[in-house]
Amino acid sequence: MLLVRGWAGDTALTGTIYEEDEQPPAYSGSPDTDSAFVWICDEFYEVDSGGSTQVIDGQELQIAFESPMPRGFDTRQQALDAAKEHLRTQFARLGMDRDDVEIEVVDDPERREESLR
């Protein structure tokens, strides 16, 4: 299991990559996937009303969350690339610069961290 975390504007979003020998969680509405690597992470976007109030980069924003949708990949690198792109996209939806998103990967079994920018 890999945890992939994006940091921007004093907040973070973390998703999970389930590897070949791991079973991703199943929940109501989740698709079946037989892929070797499965990425699961929340999605969010700014709304004018409703949602949850969050302070991001010193600004108070109304944020709505979507249910996570598992995405399958054949290789670990494909899953990592998609995870990084996903995290940058979420922060861009809030008006943040994609290049300002710091990405870290935590290889859960060894608790090894590496910085990927």
Residue pairs with C-beta under 8 A, 6 or more apart in sequence:
1 16
1 17
1 18
1 19
1 22
1 108
1 109
2 16
2 17
2 19
2 76
2 79
2 80
2 83
2 105
2 106
2 107
2 108
3 14
3 15
3 16
3 17
3 105
3 106
3 108
4 14
4 15
4 16
4 17
4 39
4 41
4 80
4 83
4 84
4 87
4 103
4 104
4 105
4 106
5 12
5 13
5 14
5 15
5 87
5 103
5 104
5 105
5 106
6 12
6 13
6 14
6 84
6 87
6 88
6 90
6 91
6 101
6 102
6 103
7 101
7 102
7 103
7 104
8 56
8 57
8 91
8 96
8 100
8 101
8 102
9 56
9 57
9 58
9 59
9 91
9 94
9 96
9 100
10 55
10 56
10 57
10 58
11 54
11 56
11 57
13 41
13 42
13 44
13 87
13 90
13 91
14 41
15 39
15 40
15 41
15 42
15 68
15 83
15 86
15 87
16 24
16 39
16 40
16 41
17 37
17 38
17 39
17 76
17 79
17 80
17 83
18 24
18 37
18 38
18 40
19 36
19 37
19 76
20 36
20 37
24 33
24 38
24 40
24 70
25 40
29 67
30 69
30 70
31 69
31 70
33 70
33 71
33 72
34 72
35 72
35 73
35 74
36 72
36 73
36 74
36 75
37 72
37 73
37 74
37 75
37 76
37 78
37 79
38 70
38 71
38 72
38 73
38 79
39 70
39 71
39 72
39 73
39 79
39 82
39 83
39 86
40 68
40 69
40 70
40 71
41 68
41 83
41 86
41 87
41 90
42 65
42 66
42 68
42 90
43 65
43 66
43 68
43 69
43 86
43 90
44 63
44 64
44 65
44 66
44 90
44 93
44 94
45 63
45 64
45 66
45 90
45 93
45 94
46 61
46 62
46 63
46 64
46 93
46 94
46 95
47 62
47 63
47 64
48 62
49 62
50 62
50 64
51 62
51 63
51 64
51 65
52 62
52 63
52 64
52 65
53 60
53 61
53 62
53 63
54 60
54 61
54 62
54 63
55 61
56 63
56 94
56 96
57 96
61 94
63 94
71 82
73 79
73 82
80 105
80 116
84 103
84 116
87 101
87 103
88 98
88 101
88 103
89 98
91 98
91 100
91 101
92 98
102 115
102 117
103 115
103 116
103 117
104 113
104 114
104 115
104 116
105 113
105 114
105 116
106 112
106 113
107 113
107 114
